[in-house]
Amino acid sequence: MSFEPASAKLTIASTDGGPRVLAQYNPKEVQIDKSIPWSKVNQANQSNDQGIHLEFTGAEGRSMSVELLFDGYETGGGLVLDSIQALEMLASVIDPSSTDENRRRPHLCVVTWGAGGMPSFRCVIESLSTKYTMFSSEGAVLRATCTVKLKEADVVSMKGGGK
């Protein structure tokens, strides 16, 4: 058995024409969660023969969590900061001063990884956490781990935008 470098890299890209982040190292795992919202019907503390009554309250999208490692030890750290900056841009408002409502929101993204495995995941970044784990003697960032939480979305708009 021989091990070959991965030819397909996990990618998080803007569908709005913004930045794209290519994983330097593919994640060891990707977690996708789906919540199914149920609500207990108020039975006013009455006991009945039917037991607990639950009511389906609507469909929810999935969420994805992925941890990305960026290591610039060999290259002096440039790749690390570039990748983190691109992720931060994807999680930030496209153009806060725009008169176009569609530009005053964060990017709609798509996560892809290879051709035959995980299907593409249209989403928005719900949270981004960056842990800096290695520095040069001059203080340059050489290694960082980013935990990205994404929420499934097909259409996004500003609150009150009516889309």
Residue frames as a rotation matrix with the C-alpha (Angstrom) as fourth column:
MET 1
0.590 0.808 0.000 0.00
0.808 -0.590 0.000 0.00
0.000 0.000 -1.000 0.00
SER 2
-0.614 -0.767 0.184 1.35
0.765 -0.637 -0.099 3.42
0.194 0.080 0.978 -0.88
PHE 3
0.266 0.655 -0.707 0.19
0.736 -0.612 -0.290 6.78
-0.623 -0.443 -0.645 0.35
GLU 4
-0.404 -0.317 0.858 -0.15
0.836 -0.510 0.205 9.62
0.372 0.800 0.471 -2.10
PRO 5
-0.920 0.092 -0.381 -0.81
0.114 -0.868 -0.484 13.29
-0.375 -0.489 0.788 -1.40
ALA 6
-0.008 0.997 0.074 -4.44
0.617 0.063 -0.785 14.29
-0.787 0.039 -0.615 -1.64
SER 7
-0.764 -0.231 0.602 -5.27
0.639 -0.390 0.663 15.71
0.081 0.891 0.446 -5.05
ALA 8
0.047 0.851 0.523 -8.58
0.398 -0.496 0.772 17.20
0.916 0.172 -0.362 -3.92
LYS 9
-0.901 -0.362 -0.241 -8.57
0.379 -0.383 -0.842 19.82
0.212 -0.850 0.482 -1.16
LEU 10
0.085 0.915 -0.394 -11.53
0.978 -0.152 -0.143 21.04
-0.191 -0.374 -0.908 0.87
THR 11
-0.823 -0.301 0.481 -12.44
0.448 -0.865 0.227 24.52
0.348 0.402 0.847 -0.37
ILE 12
0.066 0.816 -0.574 -14.64
0.811 -0.378 -0.445 27.24
-0.581 -0.436 -0.688 1.11
ALA 13
-0.842 -0.362 0.401 -15.51
0.539 -0.599 0.592 29.81
0.026 0.715 0.699 -1.55
SER 14
-0.471 0.670 -0.574 -17.80
-0.144 -0.701 -0.699 32.79
-0.870 -0.246 0.427 -1.91
THR 15
-0.185 0.501 0.846 -20.62
0.935 0.354 -0.006 32.55
-0.302 0.790 -0.534 -4.44
ASP 16
0.796 0.476 -0.375 -20.67
0.411 -0.879 -0.243 36.38
-0.445 0.039 -0.895 -4.40
GLY 17
0.719 -0.571 0.396 -17.37
0.293 -0.267 -0.918 36.72
0.630 0.776 -0.025 -6.24
GLY 18
0.742 -0.434 0.511 -15.30
-0.668 -0.549 0.502 37.05
0.063 -0.714 -0.697 -3.07
PRO 19
-0.223 -0.968 0.115 -12.36
-0.975 0.221 -0.030 35.11
0.004 -0.118 -0.993 -1.65
ARG 20
0.738 0.285 -0.611 -11.72
-0.330 0.943 0.041 31.39
0.588 0.171 0.790 -1.71
VAL 21
0.104 -0.691 0.715 -9.89
-0.970 0.089 0.227 29.37
-0.221 -0.717 -0.661 0.95
LEU 22
0.459 -0.100 -0.883 -8.18
-0.374 0.880 -0.294 26.13
0.806 0.465 0.366 0.00
ALA 23
0.947 -0.116 0.299 -7.35
-0.240 0.359 0.902 23.81
-0.212 -0.926 0.312 2.92
GLN 24
0.087 -0.977 -0.192 -3.61
-0.983 -0.054 -0.175 23.44
0.160 0.204 -0.966 3.25
TYR 25
-0.971 -0.236 -0.035 -4.21
-0.223 0.950 -0.219 20.04
0.085 -0.205 -0.975 4.87
ASN 26
-0.205 0.948 -0.244 -7.52
-0.225 0.197 0.954 18.25
0.952 0.251 0.173 4.47
PRO 27
-0.065 0.237 0.969 -9.38
-0.983 -0.181 -0.022 17.98
0.170 -0.954 0.245 7.76
LYS 28
-0.962 -0.274 0.003 -9.36
-0.267 0.935 -0.234 14.69
0.062 -0.226 -0.972 9.62
GLU 29
-0.531 0.847 0.007 -13.13
0.821 0.516 -0.244 14.98
-0.211 -0.124 -0.970 9.99
VAL 30
-0.840 0.459 0.290 -16.12
-0.295 -0.834 0.466 17.05
0.455 0.306 0.836 8.94
GLN 31
-0.769 0.620 -0.156 -19.16
0.507 0.442 -0.740 17.09
-0.390 -0.649 -0.654 11.18
ILE 32
-0.744 0.646 0.171 -22.61
-0.265 -0.520 0.812 17.73
0.614 0.558 0.558 9.70
ASP 33
-0.858 0.496 -0.136 -25.54
0.305 0.278 -0.911 18.10
-0.414 -0.823 -0.390 12.09
LYS 34
-0.604 0.765 0.222 -29.25
-0.043 -0.309 0.950 18.30
0.796 0.565 0.220 11.36
SER 35
-0.921 0.387 0.044 -31.74
-0.080 -0.077 -0.994 19.44
-0.381 -0.919 0.102 13.99
ILE 36
-0.523 0.851 0.039 -35.35
0.392 0.200 0.898 18.41
0.757 0.485 -0.438 13.71
PRO 37
-0.893 0.104 0.438 -37.42
-0.384 -0.685 -0.619 20.88
0.235 -0.721 0.651 15.76
TRP 38
-0.225 0.829 -0.513 -40.14
0.544 0.543 0.640 19.33
0.809 -0.135 -0.572 17.89
SER 39
-0.692 0.105 0.714 -42.22
-0.537 -0.737 -0.412 21.10
0.483 -0.668 0.566 20.50
LYS 40
-0.858 0.423 -0.293 -44.18
0.514 0.692 -0.507 19.59
-0.011 -0.585 -0.811 23.36
VAL 41
-0.264 0.862 0.434 -47.88
0.117 -0.418 0.901 20.33
0.957 0.289 0.009 23.05
ASN 42
-0.794 -0.020 0.607 -49.07
-0.545 -0.421 -0.726 22.02
0.270 -0.907 0.323 26.22
GLN 43
-0.299 0.681 -0.669 -51.15
0.269 0.733 0.625 19.44
0.916 0.007 -0.402 28.02
ALA 44
0.080 0.324 0.943 -51.54
-0.685 -0.670 0.288 21.56
0.725 -0.668 0.169 31.17
ASN 45
-0.698 -0.511 0.502 -50.01
-0.714 0.442 -0.542 18.80
0.055 -0.737 -0.673 33.30
GLN 46
0.429 0.876 0.220 -52.75
-0.855 0.473 -0.214 16.41
-0.292 -0.096 0.952 32.27
SER 47
-0.697 -0.580 0.421 -51.97
-0.421 0.807 0.414 12.77
-0.580 0.111 -0.807 32.06
ASN 48
0.359 0.842 -0.402 -53.60
-0.878 0.159 -0.452 10.86
-0.317 0.515 0.796 29.23
ASP 49
0.628 -0.011 0.778 -53.52
0.018 1.000 -0.001 7.46
-0.778 0.015 0.628 27.64
GLN 50
0.959 -0.225 0.171 -51.65
0.178 0.007 -0.984 8.70
0.220 0.974 0.047 24.55
GLY 51
0.253 -0.916 -0.312 -48.48
0.929 0.139 0.344 9.73
-0.271 -0.377 0.886 26.43
ILE 52
-0.216 -0.444 -0.870 -46.33
0.214 -0.891 0.401 12.71
-0.953 -0.100 0.288 25.46
HIS 53
0.672 0.509 0.538 -47.58
0.666 -0.098 -0.739 14.67
-0.323 0.855 -0.405 22.44
LEU 54
-0.360 -0.826 -0.433 -44.92
0.329 -0.547 0.770 16.32
-0.873 0.135 0.469 20.22
GLU 55
0.796 0.605 0.033 -45.56
0.305 -0.353 -0.885 18.67
-0.523 0.714 -0.465 17.33
PHE 56
-0.129 -0.820 0.557 -43.21
0.974 0.001 0.227 19.22
-0.186 0.572 0.799 14.37
THR 57
0.429 0.313 -0.848 -42.51
0.410 -0.903 -0.126 22.97
-0.805 -0.294 -0.516 14.19
GLY 58
0.897 -0.067 -0.436 -40.73
-0.392 -0.576 -0.718 23.38
-0.203 0.815 -0.543 10.84
ALA 59
0.760 -0.641 0.107 -37.70
0.612 0.651 -0.448 22.33
0.218 0.406 0.887 8.86
GLU 60
0.694 -0.661 -0.284 -34.19
-0.306 -0.629 0.714 23.42
-0.651 -0.409 -0.639 9.80
GLY 61
0.688 -0.567 -0.453 -31.09
-0.488 0.101 -0.867 23.45
0.537 0.817 -0.208 7.65
ARG 62
0.698 -0.546 -0.464 -27.99
0.658 0.744 0.114 21.45
0.283 -0.385 0.879 8.45
SER 63
0.806 -0.586 0.078 -24.86
-0.580 -0.758 0.298 22.81
-0.115 -0.285 -0.951 10.06
MET 64
0.701 -0.674 -0.233 -21.26
0.415 0.651 -0.635 21.86
0.580 0.348 0.736 9.39
SER 65
0.822 -0.556 0.120 -18.20
-0.440 -0.489 0.753 22.15
-0.360 -0.672 -0.647 11.56
VAL 66
0.770 -0.637 0.039 -14.68
0.491 0.552 -0.674 21.76
0.408 0.538 0.737 10.22
GLU 67
0.714 -0.638 -0.288 -11.23
-0.017 -0.427 0.904 22.38
-0.700 -0.640 -0.316 11.67
LEU 68
0.870 -0.436 0.232 -8.54
0.261 0.007 -0.965 23.64
0.419 0.900 0.120 9.29
LEU 69
0.507 -0.800 -0.322 -4.82
0.465 -0.060 0.883 23.62
-0.725 -0.598 0.342 10.06
PHE 70
0.911 -0.336 0.239 -2.56
0.039 -0.507 -0.861 26.18
0.410 0.794 -0.448 8.39
ASP 71
0.633 -0.763 -0.132 1.18
0.449 0.223 0.865 25.67
-0.631 -0.606 0.484 8.80
GLY 72
0.936 -0.317 0.155 3.71
-0.057 -0.569 -0.821 28.17
0.348 0.759 -0.550 7.48
TYR 73
0.712 -0.699 0.065 6.76
0.012 0.105 0.994 26.91
-0.702 -0.708 0.083 9.37
GLU 74
0.038 -0.722 0.691 8.62
0.829 0.409 0.382 26.10
-0.558 0.558 0.614 6.15
THR 75
0.023 0.056 0.998 7.50
0.883 -0.469 0.006 29.26
0.468 0.882 -0.060 4.34
GLY 76
-0.885 -0.462 0.054 7.78
0.375 -0.778 -0.503 31.88
0.275 -0.425 0.862 7.09
GLY 77
-0.620 0.681 -0.389 4.05
0.480 -0.062 -0.875 32.12
-0.620 -0.729 -0.288 7.83
GLY 78
-0.873 0.257 -0.414 2.67
-0.441 -0.778 0.448 34.03
-0.207 0.574 0.793 4.82
LEU 79
-0.660 0.629 -0.411 0.17
0.012 0.555 0.832 31.33
0.751 0.544 -0.373 3.86
VAL 80
-0.560 0.434 -0.706 -1.22
0.827 0.346 -0.444 31.21
0.051 -0.832 -0.553 7.39
LEU 81
-0.590 0.306 -0.747 -2.18
0.169 -0.858 -0.485 34.88
-0.790 -0.413 0.454 7.59
ASP 82
-0.840 0.287 -0.460 -3.48
-0.537 -0.331 0.776 34.95
0.071 0.899 0.432 3.99
SER 83
-0.626 0.610 -0.485 -5.80
0.323 0.770 0.551 32.00
0.710 0.188 -0.679 4.66
ILE 84
-0.466 0.439 -0.769 -7.06
0.837 -0.063 -0.543 33.43
-0.286 -0.897 -0.338 7.98
GLN 85
-0.739 0.165 -0.653 -7.66
-0.195 -0.980 -0.027 36.82
-0.645 0.107 0.756 6.38
ALA 86
-0.800 0.462 -0.382 -9.66
-0.367 0.126 0.922 35.18
0.474 0.878 0.069 3.56
LEU 87
-0.480 0.641 -0.599 -11.80
0.746 0.658 0.106 33.27
0.462 -0.395 -0.794 6.09
GLU 88
-0.523 0.248 -0.815 -12.40
0.559 -0.622 -0.548 36.50
-0.643 -0.743 0.187 8.02
MET 89
-0.857 0.218 -0.466 -13.45
-0.464 -0.718 0.518 38.22
-0.222 0.661 0.717 4.78
LEU 90
-0.683 0.622 -0.382 -15.93
0.103 0.601 0.793 35.42
0.723 0.502 -0.475 4.05
ALA 91
-0.278 0.554 -0.785 -17.42
0.947 0.296 -0.127 35.90
0.162 -0.778 -0.607 7.54
SER 92
-0.618 -0.030 -0.786 -17.60
0.353 -0.904 -0.243 39.70
-0.702 -0.427 0.569 7.24
VAL 93
0.510 0.821 -0.257 -20.02
0.212 -0.410 -0.887 42.05
-0.834 0.398 -0.383 5.51
ILE 94
0.252 -0.396 0.883 -19.17
0.961 0.211 -0.180 42.33
-0.115 0.894 0.433 1.80
ASP 95
-0.645 -0.403 0.650 -19.50
0.507 -0.862 -0.032 46.13
0.573 0.308 0.760 1.57
PRO 96
-0.352 0.541 -0.764 -21.01
0.884 -0.076 -0.461 47.90
-0.307 -0.837 -0.452 4.62
SER 97
-0.527 0.106 -0.843 -21.31
-0.030 -0.994 -0.106 51.25
-0.849 -0.031 0.527 2.80
SER 98
-0.962 0.154 0.226 -23.08
0.254 0.196 0.947 49.88
0.102 0.969 -0.227 -0.29
THR 99
-0.520 0.852 -0.060 -26.55
-0.819 -0.518 -0.247 51.09
-0.242 -0.080 0.967 -1.23
ASP 100
-0.054 0.435 -0.899 -27.29
-0.571 0.725 0.385 47.56
0.819 0.534 0.209 -2.48
GLU 101
0.502 0.357 0.788 -28.80
-0.863 0.263 0.431 45.53
-0.053 -0.896 0.440 0.40
ASN 102
0.983 -0.076 -0.166 -27.29
0.036 0.973 -0.229 42.38
0.179 0.219 0.959 -1.06
ARG 103
0.169 -0.983 0.065 -23.78
0.218 -0.027 -0.976 43.77
0.961 0.179 0.210 -0.48
ARG 104
-0.184 -0.185 0.965 -24.44
-0.793 -0.552 -0.257 44.67
0.580 -0.813 -0.045 3.17
ARG 105
0.825 0.344 0.447 -24.32
-0.537 0.723 0.435 41.08
-0.174 -0.599 0.781 4.40
PRO 106
-0.163 -0.899 0.405 -21.62
-0.570 0.421 0.706 38.40
-0.806 -0.116 -0.581 4.73
HIS 107
-0.556 -0.214 -0.803 -20.85
-0.826 0.252 0.504 36.08
0.094 0.944 -0.316 1.82
LEU 108
0.753 0.603 0.264 -22.97
-0.559 0.797 -0.226 33.14
-0.347 0.023 0.937 0.73
CYS 109
-0.278 -0.960 -0.036 -20.42
-0.904 0.249 0.348 30.33
-0.325 0.130 -0.937 0.48
VAL 110
0.826 0.390 -0.407 -20.06
-0.489 0.855 -0.171 26.85
0.282 0.341 0.897 -0.89
VAL 111
0.004 -0.787 0.617 -17.91
-0.780 0.384 0.495 24.10
-0.626 -0.484 -0.612 0.63
THR 112
0.812 0.171 -0.558 -16.60
-0.518 0.651 -0.555 21.50
0.268 0.740 0.617 -1.81
TRP 113
-0.034 -0.844 0.535 -14.24
-0.787 0.352 0.506 18.58
-0.616 -0.404 -0.677 -1.46
GLY 114
-0.811 -0.411 0.416 -13.42
-0.091 0.791 0.605 16.31
-0.577 0.453 -0.679 -4.36
ALA 115
-0.629 0.537 -0.562 -15.69
-0.735 -0.175 0.655 14.99
0.254 0.825 0.505 -7.06
GLY 116
-0.248 0.541 -0.804 -17.07
-0.136 0.802 0.581 11.73
0.959 0.254 -0.126 -5.69
GLY 117
-0.739 -0.112 -0.664 -17.27
0.574 0.413 -0.707 12.16
0.354 -0.904 -0.241 -1.95
MET 118
-0.434 0.545 -0.718 -18.96
0.612 -0.406 -0.678 14.83
-0.661 -0.734 -0.157 0.04
PRO 119
0.176 0.548 0.818 -21.63
0.945 -0.327 0.016 16.77
0.276 0.770 -0.575 -1.89
SER 120
-0.677 -0.415 0.607 -21.21
0.305 -0.910 -0.282 20.56
0.670 -0.006 0.743 -2.07
PHE 121
-0.064 0.558 -0.827 -22.65
0.996 -0.019 -0.089 22.46
-0.065 -0.829 -0.555 0.88
ARG 122
-0.214 0.092 0.973 -24.16
0.338 -0.927 0.162 25.95
0.917 0.363 0.167 0.28
CYS 123
0.300 0.189 -0.935 -23.88
0.941 0.102 0.323 27.92
0.156 -0.977 -0.148 3.48
VAL 124
0.566 -0.260 0.783 -22.96
-0.255 -0.958 -0.134 30.99
0.784 -0.124 -0.608 5.48
ILE 125
-0.496 -0.754 -0.432 -20.26
0.340 0.289 -0.895 31.16
0.799 -0.590 0.113 8.12
GLU 126
0.643 0.761 -0.088 -21.96
0.295 -0.140 0.945 31.12
0.707 -0.633 -0.315 11.50
SER 127
0.893 -0.440 0.092 -18.75
-0.297 -0.424 0.856 31.39
-0.337 -0.792 -0.509 13.55
LEU 128
0.565 -0.816 -0.121 -15.01
0.133 0.235 -0.963 31.42
0.814 0.528 0.241 13.07
SER 129
0.929 -0.327 0.174 -12.54
-0.222 -0.117 0.968 30.66
-0.296 -0.938 -0.182 15.84
THR 130
0.587 -0.796 -0.149 -8.79
-0.097 0.114 -0.989 30.98
0.804 0.595 -0.011 15.28
LYS 131
0.916 -0.398 0.050 -6.16
0.025 0.181 0.983 29.51
-0.400 -0.900 0.175 17.59
TYR 132
0.573 -0.807 -0.145 -2.58
-0.584 -0.278 -0.763 30.67
0.575 0.521 -0.630 16.91
THR 133
0.993 -0.060 0.098 -0.25
-0.018 0.756 0.655 27.85
-0.113 -0.652 0.749 17.96
MET 134
0.268 -0.960 0.078 3.26
0.889 0.277 0.366 28.65
-0.373 -0.029 0.928 16.72
PHE 135
0.986 -0.006 -0.166 5.25
-0.045 -0.972 -0.231 31.86
-0.160 0.236 -0.959 16.31
SER 136
0.385 -0.912 0.141 8.70
0.527 0.092 -0.845 32.76
0.758 0.400 0.516 14.97
SER 137
-0.217 -0.556 -0.802 11.26
0.971 -0.204 -0.121 34.44
-0.096 -0.806 0.584 17.25
GLU 138
-0.975 -0.099 0.198 10.12
0.141 -0.968 0.210 37.76
0.170 0.233 0.958 15.68
GLY 139
-0.604 0.796 -0.039 6.47
-0.163 -0.172 -0.971 37.03
-0.780 -0.581 0.234 16.55
ALA 140
-0.497 0.434 -0.751 5.25
-0.851 -0.075 0.520 36.08
0.169 0.898 0.407 13.06
VAL 141
0.314 0.702 0.639 2.41
-0.700 0.626 -0.343 33.53
-0.641 -0.340 0.688 13.06
LEU 142
-0.666 -0.627 -0.405 3.70
-0.743 0.503 0.442 30.20
-0.074 0.595 -0.801 11.78
ARG 143
-0.836 0.423 -0.349 0.81
0.303 0.887 0.350 27.90
0.457 0.187 -0.869 12.62
ALA 144
-0.673 0.699 0.241 -2.88
-0.696 -0.490 -0.524 28.31
-0.248 -0.520 0.817 13.33
THR 145
-0.836 0.541 0.089 -6.00
0.548 0.822 0.154 26.19
0.010 0.178 -0.984 13.59
CYS 146
-0.754 0.657 -0.017 -9.35
-0.655 -0.749 0.094 27.62
0.049 0.082 0.995 12.47
THR 147
-0.722 0.659 0.210 -12.64
0.547 0.729 -0.411 26.10
-0.424 -0.182 -0.887 13.53
VAL 148
-0.871 0.446 -0.205 -15.33
-0.478 -0.676 0.561 27.10
0.111 0.587 0.802 11.06
LYS 149
-0.557 0.793 0.245 -19.02
0.435 0.530 -0.728 26.57
-0.707 -0.299 -0.641 11.80
LEU 150
-0.958 0.202 -0.203 -21.29
-0.274 -0.444 0.853 26.87
0.082 0.873 0.481 8.79
LYS 151
-0.327 0.927 0.182 -25.08
-0.057 0.172 -0.983 27.02
-0.943 -0.332 -0.003 8.47
GLU 152
-0.623 0.128 0.772 -26.79
0.731 0.446 0.516 25.65
-0.278 0.886 -0.371 5.37
ALA 153
0.023 0.621 -0.783 -28.43
-0.053 -0.782 -0.621 28.30
-0.998 0.056 0.015 3.15
ASP 154
-0.109 0.010 0.994 -29.62
0.948 0.302 0.101 28.48
-0.299 0.953 -0.042 -0.43
VAL 155
0.185 0.230 0.955 -30.72
0.506 -0.856 0.108 32.13
0.843 0.463 -0.274 -0.36
VAL 156
-0.272 -0.274 -0.922 -29.51
0.937 -0.292 -0.190 34.89
-0.217 -0.917 0.336 1.95
SER 157
0.117 0.304 0.945 -30.69
0.480 -0.851 0.215 38.46
0.869 0.429 -0.245 2.45
MET 158
-0.871 -0.315 0.377 -30.56
-0.106 -0.630 -0.770 41.32
0.480 -0.710 0.515 4.90
LYS 159
-0.605 0.696 -0.387 -33.10
0.719 0.270 -0.640 41.27
-0.341 -0.666 -0.664 7.71
GLY 160
0.090 0.746 -0.660 -36.20
0.127 -0.666 -0.735 42.98
-0.988 -0.018 -0.155 6.38
GLY 161
-0.726 -0.464 -0.508 -34.92
-0.425 -0.279 0.861 42.57
-0.541 0.841 0.005 2.80
GLY 162
0.195 0.978 -0.074 -37.93
-0.715 0.090 -0.693 40.44
-0.671 0.188 0.717 1.94
LYS 163
-0.102 -0.270 -0.957 -36.09
-0.911 0.411 -0.018 37.83
0.399 0.871 -0.288 -0.10
